Amino acid sequence: MKLHSTKFALACASSAAVFWLLCSLFVLIMPGMMLSMSGDMLHMNLEGMGWHMSFFSALIGGLFWAIAAGIFGWLLANIYNCSSSDSI
């Protein structure tokens, strides 16, 4: 089975955009809890830091993450298609 690399890339980009939007909303609603969780995920103490997020920075960040996820998904699908064989 072959993956359609463009469709897979768009699915990855769309998923990343939705995830970014949800994370940004959580940061707006619960900034302290999200900062603590981010520190736990990175194995760092981020208590001295704070969020500096504007609407524009959230929009640009989401756009870049969606593009990166799309490129990664396209590459992943193409590598899968090159390595898969129907005869195995």
TABELKA-V391385 format. One record per backbone hydrogen bond with DSSP energy under -1.0 kcal/mol. CO is the residue of the C=O (numbers start at 1). NH is the residue of the N-H. Records with the same first field share a line. If there is no record, write none. Layout:
BEGIN
CO=NH + NH
END
This chain:
BEGIN
3=5
4=8
5=9
6=10
7=11
8=12
9=13
10=14
11=15
12=16
13=17
14=18
15=19
16=20
17=21
18=22
19=23
20=24
21=25
22=26
23=27
24=28
25=29
26=30
30=34
31=35
32=36
33=37
34=38
35=39
36=40
37=41
38=42
39=44
46=49
54=58
55=59
56=60
57=61
58=62
59=63
60=64
61=65
62=66
63=67
64=68
65=69
66=70
67=71
68=72
69=73
70=74
71=75
72=76
73=77
74=78
75=79
76=80
77=81
78=82
79=83
80=84
END
